[in-house]
Amino acid sequence: MKYTNEMEKGLLRAHGVCYEVYKRKLNVRMEVEKRREMDHLLCKQLSANFDGRLHC
C-alpha cells in the first residue's frame, strides 16, 4: 500500500505519531491500533444509540 501525505497528516493529528515511527516500533503501533479499536467501538455504540432515538 502506498502511504500518502494525507494519511501521514491524519496519523500525526489523531495519534501524535509519524508513519516512520508507527512502522518501526511495534509498541507504538499496538497503542495506535488499540485507540483506533476503542474509537471504532465508541462510534458504533453512539450510532446505535442515535438510531434508536430517531425511530421512536
DSSP file (Angstrom, degrees, kcal/mol; ACC not computed):
  #  RESIDUE AA STRUCTURE BP1 BP2  ACC     N-H-->O    O-->H-N    N-H-->O    O-->H-N    TCO  KAPPA ALPHA  PHI   PSI    X-CA   Y-CA   Z-CA
    1    1 A M              0   0    0      0, 0.0     2,-0.5     0, 0.0     0, 0.0   0.000 360.0 360.0 360.0 132.7    0.0    0.0    0.0
    2    2 A K        -     0   0    0      1,-0.0     2,-0.6     0, 0.0     0, 0.0  -0.695 360.0-137.2 -82.7 128.6    1.3    3.4   -0.9
    3    3 A Y        -     0   0    0     -2,-0.5     2,-0.1     4,-0.0    -1,-0.0  -0.769  22.3-153.0 -90.8 122.1    1.3    5.8    2.1
    4    4 A T     >  -     0   0    0     -2,-0.6     4,-1.9     1,-0.1     5,-0.1  -0.452  26.6-113.0 -95.4 165.9    0.1    9.2    1.1
    5    5 A N  H  > S+     0   0    0      1,-0.2     4,-2.4     2,-0.2     5,-0.2   0.863 118.1  54.9 -61.6 -38.1    0.8   12.6    2.6
    6    6 A E  H  > S+     0   0    0      1,-0.2     4,-2.4     2,-0.2    -1,-0.2   0.878 106.3  51.1 -65.1 -37.6   -2.8   12.9    3.8
    7    7 A M  H  > S+     0   0    0      2,-0.2     4,-2.4     1,-0.2    -1,-0.2   0.900 109.1  51.4 -65.6 -39.8   -2.5    9.6    5.6
    8    8 A E  H  X S+     0   0    0     -4,-1.9     4,-2.4     2,-0.2    -2,-0.2   0.934 110.7  48.0 -60.8 -47.4    0.6   10.9    7.3
    9    9 A K  H  X S+     0   0    0     -4,-2.4     4,-2.8     1,-0.2     5,-0.2   0.909 111.7  50.1 -61.6 -43.1   -1.2   14.1    8.4
   10   10 A G  H  X S+     0   0    0     -4,-2.4     4,-2.7     2,-0.2     5,-0.3   0.912 111.6  47.1 -63.0 -44.0   -4.1   12.1    9.7
   11   11 A L  H  X S+     0   0    0     -4,-2.4     4,-2.2     1,-0.2     6,-0.9   0.904 114.3  48.0 -64.0 -41.8   -2.0    9.7   11.7
   12   12 A L  H  X S+     0   0    0     -4,-2.4     4,-1.6     4,-0.2    -2,-0.2   0.918 115.9  43.2 -66.6 -43.7    0.0   12.6   13.2
   13   13 A R  H  < S+     0   0    0     -4,-2.8    -2,-0.2    -5,-0.2    -1,-0.2   0.924 120.6  39.8 -68.0 -44.9   -3.0   14.6   14.1
   14   14 A A  H  < S+     0   0    0     -4,-2.7    -2,-0.2    -5,-0.2    -3,-0.2   0.846 136.3  13.2 -75.8 -34.7   -5.0   11.8   15.6
   15   15 A H  H  < S-     0   0    0     -4,-2.2    -3,-0.2    -5,-0.3    -2,-0.2   0.482  91.2-121.7-125.9  -5.3   -2.3    9.9   17.4
   16   16 A G  S  < S+     0   0    0     -4,-1.6     2,-0.4    -5,-0.5    -4,-0.2   0.770  75.3 114.1  70.6  25.3    0.7   12.2   17.5
   17   17 A V        -     0   0    0     -6,-0.9    -1,-0.2    -9,-0.1    -2,-0.2  -0.991  60.5-135.0-132.3 134.4    2.9    9.7   15.7
   18   18 A C     >  -     0   0    0     -2,-0.4     4,-2.3     1,-0.1     3,-0.3  -0.476  31.1-110.1 -81.7 162.3    4.5   10.0   12.2
   19   19 A Y  H  > S+     0   0    0      1,-0.2     4,-3.0     2,-0.2     5,-0.2   0.850 114.5  59.1 -63.8 -36.3    4.3    7.0    9.9
   20   20 A E  H  > S+     0   0    0      2,-0.2     4,-1.8     1,-0.2    -1,-0.2   0.913 110.3  42.3 -60.9 -42.4    8.0    6.1   10.2
   21   21 A V  H  > S+     0   0    0     -3,-0.3     4,-2.5     2,-0.2     8,-0.2   0.917 114.4  52.0 -68.6 -43.3    7.8    5.7   14.0
   22   22 A Y  H  < S+     0   0    0     -4,-2.3     7,-0.2     1,-0.2    -2,-0.2   0.899 112.6  46.1 -57.2 -42.8    4.5    3.8   13.6
   23   23 A K  H  < S+     0   0    0     -4,-3.0    -1,-0.2    -5,-0.2    -2,-0.2   0.862 118.0  40.7 -70.6 -37.4    6.1    1.5   11.0
   24   24 A R  H  < S+     0   0    0     -4,-1.8     2,-0.6    -5,-0.2    -2,-0.2   0.826 105.6  62.7 -85.0 -33.4    9.3    0.8   13.0
   25   25 A K     X  -     0   0    0     -4,-2.5     4,-2.2     1,-0.2     5,-0.2  -0.846  57.0-165.1-109.0 115.6    8.1    0.4   16.6
   26   26 A L  H  > S+     0   0    0     -2,-0.6     4,-2.6     1,-0.2     5,-0.2   0.886  90.3  54.3 -61.9 -41.9    5.7   -2.4   17.5
   27   27 A N  H  > S+     0   0    0      1,-0.2     4,-1.8     2,-0.2    -1,-0.2   0.875 110.0  47.3 -64.6 -36.3    4.7   -0.9   20.9
   28   28 A V  H  > S+     0   0    0      2,-0.2     4,-2.4    -7,-0.2    -1,-0.2   0.925 112.1  50.3 -67.6 -44.4    3.7    2.4   19.2
   29   29 A R  H  X S+     0   0    0     -4,-2.2     4,-2.5    -7,-0.2    -2,-0.2   0.904 109.7  50.8 -60.8 -42.3    1.7    0.5   16.5
   30   30 A M  H  X S+     0   0    0     -4,-2.6     4,-2.2     2,-0.2    -1,-0.2   0.898 110.3  49.0 -65.0 -40.6   -0.1   -1.5   19.1
   31   31 A E  H  X S+     0   0    0     -4,-1.8     4,-2.3     2,-0.2    -2,-0.2   0.918 112.0  48.7 -64.5 -43.6   -1.1    1.6   21.1
   32   32 A V  H  X S+     0   0    0     -4,-2.4     4,-2.4     1,-0.2    -2,-0.2   0.925 112.4  48.4 -61.7 -44.5   -2.4    3.3   18.0
   33   33 A E  H  X S+     0   0    0     -4,-2.5     4,-2.4     2,-0.2    -1,-0.2   0.861 109.2  52.9 -67.4 -34.9   -4.4    0.3   17.0
   34   34 A K  H  X S+     0   0    0     -4,-2.2     4,-2.5     2,-0.2    -1,-0.2   0.927 110.8  47.4 -62.3 -45.0   -5.9   -0.1   20.5
   35   35 A R  H  X S+     0   0    0     -4,-2.3     4,-2.5     1,-0.2    -2,-0.2   0.892 111.2  51.2 -64.4 -39.2   -7.0    3.5   20.3
   36   36 A R  H  X S+     0   0    0     -4,-2.4     4,-2.5     2,-0.2    -1,-0.2   0.920 110.8  48.4 -62.5 -43.7   -8.4    3.0   16.8
   37   37 A E  H  X S+     0   0    0     -4,-2.4     4,-2.5     2,-0.2    -2,-0.2   0.920 112.4  47.9 -64.0 -44.4  -10.4    0.0   18.0
   38   38 A M  H  X S+     0   0    0     -4,-2.5     4,-2.4     2,-0.2    -1,-0.2   0.908 112.5  49.4 -62.9 -41.7  -11.8    1.8   21.1
   39   39 A D  H  X S+     0   0    0     -4,-2.5     4,-2.6     2,-0.2    -2,-0.2   0.908 110.5  50.9 -63.1 -42.5  -12.7    4.8   18.9
   40   40 A H  H  X S+     0   0    0     -4,-2.5     4,-2.3     2,-0.2    -2,-0.2   0.929 111.6  47.0 -61.2 -46.7  -14.5    2.4   16.4
   41   41 A L  H  X S+     0   0    0     -4,-2.5     4,-2.2     2,-0.2    -2,-0.2   0.891 112.5  50.0 -64.2 -40.3  -16.4    0.7   19.2
   42   42 A L  H  X S+     0   0    0     -4,-2.4     4,-2.7     2,-0.2    -1,-0.2   0.925 111.6  47.7 -64.1 -45.0  -17.4    4.0   20.8
   43   43 A C  H  X S+     0   0    0     -4,-2.6     4,-2.4     1,-0.2    -2,-0.2   0.886 111.2  51.6 -63.2 -38.8  -18.6    5.4   17.4
   44   44 A K  H  X S+     0   0    0     -4,-2.3     4,-2.1    -5,-0.2    -1,-0.2   0.909 111.7  46.8 -63.8 -42.7  -20.6    2.2   16.7
   45   45 A Q  H  X S+     0   0    0     -4,-2.2     4,-2.4     2,-0.2    -2,-0.2   0.916 112.5  49.1 -66.1 -44.5  -22.3    2.5   20.1
   46   46 A L  H  X S+     0   0    0     -4,-2.7     4,-2.5     1,-0.2    -2,-0.2   0.896 110.8  51.1 -62.6 -39.8  -23.1    6.2   19.7
   47   47 A S  H  X S+     0   0    0     -4,-2.4     4,-2.8     2,-0.2    -1,-0.2   0.910 109.7  49.3 -63.7 -42.9  -24.5    5.5   16.2
   48   48 A A  H  X S+     0   0    0     -4,-2.1     4,-2.1     2,-0.2    -2,-0.2   0.906 112.4  48.2 -63.8 -41.6  -26.7    2.7   17.6
   49   49 A N  H  X S+     0   0    0     -4,-2.4     4,-1.5     2,-0.2    -2,-0.2   0.911 112.7  48.3 -64.2 -42.1  -28.0    5.0   20.4
   50   50 A F  H  X S+     0   0    0     -4,-2.5     4,-1.6     1,-0.2    -2,-0.2   0.919 110.7  50.4 -65.3 -44.4  -28.7    7.7   17.9
   51   51 A D  H  X S+     0   0    0     -4,-2.8     4,-1.4     1,-0.2    -1,-0.2   0.890 107.9  54.3 -61.2 -39.7  -30.5    5.4   15.5
   52   52 A G  H  < S+     0   0    0     -4,-2.1    -1,-0.2     1,-0.2    -2,-0.2   0.855 108.6  48.2 -63.0 -35.7  -32.7    4.1   18.4
   53   53 A R  H >< S+     0   0    0     -4,-1.5     3,-0.8     1,-0.2    -1,-0.2   0.799 106.4  57.7 -75.8 -29.1  -33.7    7.6   19.3
   54   54 A L  H 3< S+     0   0    0     -4,-1.6    -2,-0.2     1,-0.2    -1,-0.2   0.857 105.4  49.5 -68.0 -34.8  -34.6    8.5   15.7
   55   55 A H  T 3<        0   0    0     -4,-1.4    -1,-0.2     1,-0.2    -2,-0.2   0.344 360.0 360.0 -91.9   7.0  -37.1    5.7   15.3
   56   56 A C    <         0   0    0     -3,-0.8    -1,-0.2    -4,-0.1    -2,-0.1   0.475 360.0 360.0 -80.9 360.0  -39.1    6.4   18.5
